[in-house]
Structures are given as C-alpha cells and as structure tokens.
Amino acid sequence: MKFGVIVFPGSCDDVDAQLACARVADVTPLWHADHDLQGVDAVVIPGGFSYGDYLRAGAIARFAPIMTEVIDFAAAGGHVMGICNGFQVCCEAGLLPGALLTNESLRFVCRQVSLDVVNAETAFTRALEPGRQLSIPVKHTTGRYYAPDAELDRLEAAGQVVLRYAPGHNPNGSLRDIAGVINEAGNVFGLMPHPEHAVEALTGSVDGLGLFASLRDSLTGVVV
Amino acid sequence: MHARVLVRPKAGILDPQGAAAQRALSQLGFAGVSEVRIGRLIELELTDAAALPEMCERLLANPLIEDYEVLLDSTS
C-alpha cells in the first residue's frame, strides 16, 4: 500500500502530509513536473501555495504536468485527497464541484476547529463513527466554499457534503458550513482543514488520523 | 493587438473586498455609494484574439464564480 504526496513549487504541507500518510502506509513524494504517479494506490494533494497561487488559488497548479496523470487516475477510479490548497486545485481541475473564495473576514485564519462528520460511509471517513466530531486545525485565507444553491442542494441530497464546521466554528463564511466534499463517484475528496496536522497528541489532536486510516482501509478492503 | 479582459465576481456572490471598500468610502464621507464590487483587469498584447474566449474559460476566469468580458482595442 503506497500513498503519493504531490510536491508543487510552493507546497508547504507536503512533508507533514507524508508523515501522516506514513502512519498508515508507505509513502512517496510525487514531483509536479513529472508525468509519473510511480504506481501509488492513492494521491494526496497537500496544502500550500502551489505556483504562488497566482491568478487564483490552484488555477496554475491545475495545469501542472503531474495533474494530467492525477486527472486520468481519478477518472479511472483512483482515490485522491486534496487538503486545503489541494482542495482548491481539485476544484479548479473540475475533479470536485464548487470553488473556494477569499474568507469572508478577508483575514488569514489559523485555529483549531470542530468538524461534524456528516457522511461516515465514504472511502475517506469509513473508519469514523457517524456523528463524530473531529478537532482539526484550519489555516487559510481562501477557504470560503461556494457552489450555486441548486448545486448545494444536490450535493447535500447525494451525501457529498462529508464534513461541516460545527455550529459556531465556520472560520471563513463557507456556504452551509461546508468543510469537505466528495465527488459523485466517491473517489475524490477535498477539505480545507488539515488532518495531516492532527496526527500527534503532542500538537493537540490525533483526529486527523482517521481520514488517512479510512483511505488505507478502503484500499485494502478492510470491512468495518 | 491589445486586449483587456474584465473579470468580475458573479452577481449574488458575496464580495467582502468590495464591501470593505464601500465601508471605507462611507467613512471618508462619500455618501450614496450603495455597492462596491471588485474584480480584476487583465491586459494582453497578442497577435490573434480568436482564442481569447478559450483563454478566459480555461484559465483567466473561473466561470463558476466569475463573469468575464473581453474588450479589444483595435487602434493600438
């Protein structure tokens, strides 16, 4: 079982993402300029400021050489988790619905938030108990989830809203408190909070581990 | 050929940057400004304008959240 973590110029959470993946599987970095996923079983697109986030967050990274392979991998059913900037990249690439806009406060927010697990039956949340609350940090300026109203209704009805900020914890003005969404096929998941920063008790929480463990279990066929 | 692309936040999408500028105008004493929306101006020098709509759709704007308008300046 091998996870790959993409490294763009401007990625800053790629090392933490690799350390988090290493708790549950083998892991290898994947260089943005390569056209090679090195046979990994799942791809993590980490946080940071890929290609400087010039123009719009994720807009340039979405056309990086490695993204051609990631888009093909996802189309073939491969599992992709986009964290923070990775979520923005997935939205820009059309792998996930919606877009991330500048925080309503216009400020960079960096804080621990509580998240409600709305759908615990996805490949990325199956190791979590339904209704469980997670404590995971956010740190971003461009995290306000947006999709048109009709699309939000559709996402909610289809169970594609996977994580919500708990009441009072929405840090950015995301519509309907949405913190994480999954695509219709259930193999691409994006979230603004950083589970890779919540895998060690020393730093306050280990609640992020469940997402990585869920993905490993999904790929190894573990029945929960 | 010179082209300008105006990229605007779509109607109905909250624009906190515009709202902040509106509040600042109000504090400066400029009355009667009921809304401020802030977008982006992209200026291009190019030889062929035919691909501009595709450039906008694929990169310069995100059509889900932004409207764009292409203005060609044929005199330059």
Boltz contact constraints between the chains, C-beta under 6 A:
constraints:
  - contact:
      token1: [A, 56]
      token2: [B, 62]
      max_distance: 6.0
  - contact:
      token1: [A, 99]
      token2: [B, 62]
      max_distance: 6.0
  - contact:
      token1: [A, 99]
      token2: [B, 64]
      max_distance: 6.0
  - contact:
      token1: [A, 99]
      token2: [B, 65]
      max_distance: 6.0
  - contact:
      token1: [A, 104]
      token2: [B, 16]
      max_distance: 6.0
  - contact:
      token1: [A, 106]
      token2: [B, 16]
      max_distance: 6.0
